[in-house]
Amino acid sequence: MDKKTRTPWNAGKNSSRYKHGLYSKYAFPEDRLGRLSQYRKAYRHRKGISKLYMEEYVKTPEEKKENKRIHRKIRKYRQSGAGVLTKKIIQLVYEDNIKKYGTLTCYICLENIEFGEDNLEHKVPLFRGGTNEYHNLGVACQSCNFKKSTKTYEEYMAIQNKE
């Protein structure tokens, strides 16, 4: 391999292959950052894909403003129902976790957690009507938190026991 194929701007591809047509211009090569290539952009332009997409989803400034207002209202409503999450509550949750297990431990899988890899977890998610009260909070590892997602603690444990 010559040095040209290893330079970052062509991401290890021999650019002469593109010039001589060994790769189809419809193969849609992407650059190393994953952006649309010039070929894909040209293809979408010729087919009118971007225009069709825009006609369907274009909103007037008034519609955008109304959507923003509605989403703010929804967010405010959800937050008001959950209550205020204070530093004191968070500190109590972490302190009690350390007192109970001797070290910072995930309340779901019961494995030790390093600081920085922990998440404050809602046992009943805010999305499902949970609150920011002390009894609804726990410390979980990132993997358990992501797997649990919007399930309640009981639903998640039932799924884990089946597997």
C-alpha positions as CSV (number, residue, x, y, z in Angstrom):
1,M,0.0,0.0,0.0
2,D,1.3,3.4,-0.8
3,K,1.0,6.4,1.5
4,K,-2.0,7.9,-0.3
5,T,-4.3,5.1,0.8
6,R,-3.5,5.7,4.5
7,T,-4.2,9.4,4.6
8,P,-7.2,10.3,6.7
9,W,-9.0,12.4,4.1
10,N,-9.7,9.4,1.9
11,A,-10.2,7.0,4.9
12,G,-7.9,4.3,3.4
13,K,-9.7,4.2,0.0
14,N,-7.8,4.5,-3.2
15,S,-9.3,7.6,-4.7
16,S,-8.3,6.6,-8.2
17,R,-10.9,3.8,-8.0
18,Y,-13.6,6.4,-7.7
19,K,-12.2,8.4,-10.6
20,H,-12.0,5.5,-13.0
21,G,-15.5,4.3,-12.2
22,L,-14.7,1.1,-10.3
23,Y,-17.2,2.2,-7.7
24,S,-20.6,3.3,-8.9
25,K,-21.6,6.9,-8.1
26,Y,-24.8,5.4,-6.8
27,A,-23.1,3.3,-4.2
28,F,-23.3,6.4,-1.9
29,P,-19.9,6.4,-0.3
30,E,-19.9,8.4,3.0
31,D,-17.0,10.3,4.3
32,R,-15.3,9.4,7.6
33,L,-17.7,11.6,9.6
34,G,-20.8,9.8,8.3
35,R,-22.1,12.8,6.4
36,L,-23.9,12.4,3.1
37,S,-21.6,12.2,0.2
38,Q,-21.8,14.6,-2.7
39,Y,-23.1,11.7,-4.8
40,R,-26.0,11.0,-2.4
41,K,-26.8,14.7,-2.2
42,A,-26.9,14.9,-6.1
43,Y,-29.0,11.8,-6.3
44,R,-31.6,13.0,-3.7
45,H,-31.7,16.4,-5.5
46,R,-32.4,14.7,-8.9
47,K,-35.1,12.5,-7.5
48,G,-36.6,15.4,-5.5
49,I,-36.5,13.5,-2.3
50,S,-35.6,16.4,-0.1
51,K,-38.3,18.6,-1.7
52,L,-41.0,16.0,-1.1
53,Y,-39.8,15.6,2.5
54,M,-39.9,19.3,3.1
55,E,-43.4,19.8,1.6
56,E,-44.8,17.2,4.0
57,Y,-43.2,18.5,7.2
58,V,-42.8,22.3,6.6
59,K,-44.4,24.3,9.4
60,T,-45.2,27.9,9.5
61,P,-43.5,30.1,12.2
62,E,-46.9,30.2,14.0
63,E,-47.1,26.4,14.0
64,K,-43.6,26.1,15.4
65,K,-44.3,28.7,18.1
66,E,-47.5,26.8,19.1
67,N,-45.7,23.5,19.2
68,K,-43.0,25.0,21.4
69,R,-45.6,26.4,23.8
70,I,-47.4,23.1,24.1
71,H,-44.3,21.2,24.8
72,R,-43.2,23.7,27.4
73,K,-46.6,23.3,29.1
74,I,-46.4,19.5,29.0
75,R,-42.9,19.6,30.5
76,K,-43.9,22.0,33.2
77,Y,-46.9,19.8,34.1
78,R,-44.8,16.7,34.3
79,Q,-42.2,18.4,36.5
80,S,-44.7,19.9,38.8
81,G,-46.3,16.5,39.4
82,A,-43.0,14.9,40.2
83,G,-42.0,17.4,42.9
84,V,-38.7,19.1,43.4
85,L,-35.4,17.1,43.4
86,T,-33.1,18.7,45.9
87,K,-29.4,18.1,46.8
88,K,-30.5,16.9,50.2
89,I,-32.6,14.1,48.8
90,I,-29.9,13.0,46.4
91,Q,-27.3,13.0,49.2
92,L,-29.6,10.9,51.4
93,V,-30.2,8.4,48.7
94,Y,-26.4,8.0,48.1
95,E,-25.6,7.9,51.9
96,D,-28.2,5.3,52.6
97,N,-27.0,3.1,49.7
98,I,-23.5,3.2,51.0
99,K,-24.7,2.5,54.6
100,K,-26.8,-0.4,53.4
101,Y,-24.3,-2.2,51.2
102,G,-20.9,-0.9,52.6
103,T,-20.0,0.6,49.2
104,L,-21.8,2.3,46.3
105,T,-23.9,-0.6,44.9
106,C,-26.5,-0.9,42.2
107,Y,-29.9,-1.6,43.8
108,I,-31.0,-3.7,40.8
109,C,-28.1,-6.1,40.1
110,L,-26.3,-5.6,43.5
111,E,-22.9,-5.1,41.9
112,N,-20.4,-2.5,43.1
113,I,-20.4,0.8,41.1
114,E,-17.4,3.1,40.6
115,F,-18.1,6.8,41.1
116,G,-18.9,8.4,37.8
117,E,-20.5,5.3,36.4
118,D,-23.6,5.6,38.6
119,N,-27.1,7.0,37.9
120,L,-29.8,8.2,40.1
121,E,-32.7,6.0,39.2
122,H,-36.5,6.4,39.6
123,K,-38.0,3.1,40.6
124,V,-41.3,4.3,39.1
125,P,-40.2,6.5,36.1
126,L,-41.4,10.1,35.9
127,F,-42.8,9.1,32.5
128,R,-45.1,6.6,34.3
129,G,-46.2,9.0,37.0
130,G,-43.3,8.6,39.5
131,T,-42.1,11.3,41.8
132,N,-38.8,12.7,43.0
133,E,-39.5,11.6,46.5
134,Y,-36.9,9.7,48.5
135,H,-38.7,6.3,48.5
136,N,-38.9,6.4,44.6
137,L,-35.1,6.9,44.1
138,G,-32.2,4.5,44.0
139,V,-28.6,4.3,42.7
140,A,-28.2,2.1,39.7
141,C,-25.3,1.3,37.3
142,Q,-25.6,2.7,33.8
143,S,-26.3,-0.6,32.1
144,C,-29.2,-1.5,34.5
145,N,-30.6,2.0,34.2
146,F,-30.6,1.9,30.4
147,K,-32.1,-1.6,30.3
148,K,-34.8,-0.7,32.7
149,S,-35.7,2.3,30.6
150,T,-39.4,3.3,31.3
151,K,-40.4,0.1,33.1
152,T,-41.1,0.1,36.8
153,Y,-38.8,-1.8,39.1
154,E,-41.3,-4.7,39.5
155,E,-41.8,-5.0,35.7
156,Y,-38.0,-5.0,35.1
157,M,-37.4,-7.7,37.7
158,A,-40.2,-9.9,36.3
159,I,-38.5,-9.7,32.9
160,Q,-35.1,-10.5,34.4
161,N,-36.4,-13.5,36.3
162,K,-37.9,-15.0,33.1
163,E,-34.5,-14.9,31.3
